[in-house]
Amino acid sequence: MPKILAFLETQGAKWISKVRLQYRPASRALTPVEVHAFAPFFEASLLDSVRIAKAPGIPNPDFYSFFLEQSLAIPLDFTRMSAITFVDTILVSARHPVPPGEQLPLLFHELVHVVQYLELGLEEFVRRYVRGWASHGLQYSRIPLEVWAYDLDARFRSGAPAFSVAAEVRQQLA
C-alpha cells in the first residue's frame, strides 16, 4: 500500500497541475453576486484570483489506466462529482449539475479547498488528501480535508455569522 499511496501522491499532483492549466484559460471570475455572498468569509484577494470553469464532465486521471490494467478498483471516481478544485480553479461538471439553490454552497465548499491548497501547497494538499482517504477506510466522506470543507459549508448554509475560512482552515490543519 505505501507504494500505491506514493504513486497516487506523485501522479495526483501532476494531474491537478495539468487539468488546472487546461481549464484555467477559458475560465471565468466569480460573479458580483458570488463575490458578495462569499466576501464575509474569504479574503478579497482569494476571491479575485479564483476562476470557475465549466466542463461536460470531470475527467478521471489518465494514470487510472494503471489500476484498470491491474484489475484494481480506481481510488475515487471523479466523473461522479459536481465540482472539483484544482488549486485556484474550480471545475464544474455539466453532467452532474446542482439545483440553483445549491450553486453557492457548492462553490463555498470548493473555495474552502482553495484555502486548503494555499495553506498547504499542492504537494502537501495531495499528500494529506490521499493519506486521509487511505487512513479512513478508503471512503471519500471521511477524508479529513473533505470533512472540514463540508463542516464549513454547513456553517455557511445555516446562515451563521461571518467567519474567516482562512482562520478556520489554519486551525484545522494545526
C-alpha positions in Angstrom: 0.0 0.0 0.0 2.8 2.5 0.7 3.9 2.3 -3.0 0.4 2.8 -4.3 0.0 5.9 -2.0 3.3 7.4 -3.1 2.2 6.7 -6.8 -1.2 8.4 -6.2 0.5 11.4 -4.5 3.0 12.0 -7.3 0.7 11.3 -10.1 -2.2 13.2 -8.4 -0.1 16.4 -8.2 0.8 16.1 -11.8 -2.8 15.6 -12.8 -4.0 18.5 -10.8 -1.4 20.8 -12.4 -2.2 19.5 -15.9 -6.0 19.9 -15.6 -5.7 23.4 -14.0 -3.6 24.6 -16.9 -6.1 23.0 -19.4 -9.2 24.7 -17.9 -8.0 28.0 -16.4 -7.6 29.9 -19.7 -11.3 29.5 -20.6 -12.5 30.1 -17.0 -14.4 33.0 -15.6 -14.1 35.1 -12.5 -16.6 35.0 -9.7 -19.7 37.0 -10.5 -20.6 40.0 -8.4 -23.4 38.0 -6.7 -20.9 35.3 -5.8 -18.3 37.8 -4.5 -21.0 39.5 -2.4 -22.1 36.1 -0.9 -18.5 35.0 -0.1 -16.9 38.3 0.9 -17.7 37.9 4.6 -15.9 34.5 4.7 -12.9 34.8 2.3 -10.2 37.4 1.6 -10.8 39.7 -1.3 -7.5 38.6 -3.0 -8.6 35.0 -3.0 -12.0 35.8 -4.5 -10.2 37.9 -7.1 -7.9 35.1 -8.1 -10.3 32.1 -8.2 -11.6 31.0 -11.5 -14.6 28.9 -12.4 -14.5 26.6 -15.5 -17.4 24.5 -16.9 -16.8 21.1 -18.4 -19.0 18.4 -19.9 -17.8 16.2 -17.0 -15.0 15.9 -14.6 -12.4 13.5 -16.0 -10.7 10.8 -14.1 -6.9 11.0 -14.2 -5.0 9.4 -17.1 -3.0 7.4 -14.6 -6.1 5.5 -13.5 -5.3 3.2 -16.5 -2.6 1.6 -14.2 -5.4 0.4 -11.9 -7.6 -0.8 -14.7 -4.6 -2.8 -16.2 -4.0 -4.4 -12.8 -7.8 -5.2 -12.5 -7.9 -2.9 -9.4 -10.7 -0.6 -8.5 -10.0 3.0 -9.1 -9.4 5.1 -5.9 -12.1 7.8 -6.4 -14.4 8.2 -9.4 -14.2 11.9 -10.1 -16.6 11.5 -13.0 -19.5 11.4 -10.5 -18.7 14.7 -8.9 -20.4 18.0 -9.5 -17.3 20.1 -9.0 -13.6 19.7 -8.1 -10.9 22.2 -7.2 -7.5 22.3 -9.0 -5.6 24.7 -6.8 -7.3 28.0 -7.6 -9.5 26.8 -10.5 -12.9 25.2 -9.8 -14.1 22.8 -12.5 -17.9 22.5 -12.5 -19.5 19.5 -14.3 -22.4 19.8 -16.7 -23.0 16.1 -16.3 -23.9 16.5 -12.6 -25.4 19.9 -12.1 -26.7 21.0 -8.8 -30.0 22.8 -8.3 -29.9 26.6 -8.5 -30.2 26.9 -4.7 -27.2 24.6 -4.2 -24.8 26.5 -6.5 -23.5 29.0 -3.9 -22.9 26.3 -1.2 -21.1 24.1 -3.8 -18.8 27.0 -4.7 -18.3 27.8 -1.0 -17.2 24.2 -0.4 -14.8 24.4 -3.3 -13.4 27.7 -2.1 -12.6 26.1 1.2 -10.4 23.7 -0.8 -8.7 26.7 -2.5 -7.8 28.0 1.0 -6.5 24.5 1.9 -4.3 24.5 -1.2 -3.0 27.9 -0.3 -2.1 26.9 3.2 -0.6 23.5 2.3 0.7 23.9 -1.2 -0.1 21.5 -4.0 2.1 18.5 -2.9 1.1 18.6 0.7 -2.6 19.0 -0.1 -2.4 15.9 -2.3 -0.4 14.0 0.3 -3.0 14.8 3.0 -5.9 14.0 0.7 -4.5 10.6 -0.4 -3.3 9.7 3.1 -6.6 10.8 4.6 -8.5 8.7 2.2 -6.3 5.7 2.9 -6.4 6.0 6.7 -10.2 6.4 6.8 -11.3 3.3 5.1 -10.9 4.5 1.5 -14.1 6.5 2.0 -14.4 9.9 0.3 -16.9 11.1 3.0 -14.3 10.5 5.7 -11.3 12.3 4.2 -10.4 15.0 6.7 -9.9 17.8 4.1 -13.4 16.9 2.8 -15.0 16.6 6.3 -13.7 20.1 7.2 -14.9 21.6 3.9 -18.4 20.1 4.5 -18.4 21.4 8.1 -17.6 24.9 7.0 -20.1 24.6 4.1 -22.8 23.6 6.7 -22.0 26.7 8.7 -22.4 28.8 5.6 -25.6 27.1 4.7 -27.0 27.7 8.2 -26.7 31.4 7.9 -24.1 31.6 10.7 -22.5 34.9 11.3 -19.5 35.7 9.1 -16.3 33.9 9.9 -12.8 33.7 8.4 -12.5 30.5 6.4 -8.7 31.0 6.3 -8.5 31.2 10.1 -10.7 28.1 10.4 -8.6 26.1 7.9 -5.4 27.1 9.7 -6.8 25.8 13.0 -8.0 22.6 11.4 -4.6 22.0 9.8 -2.6 22.7 13.0 
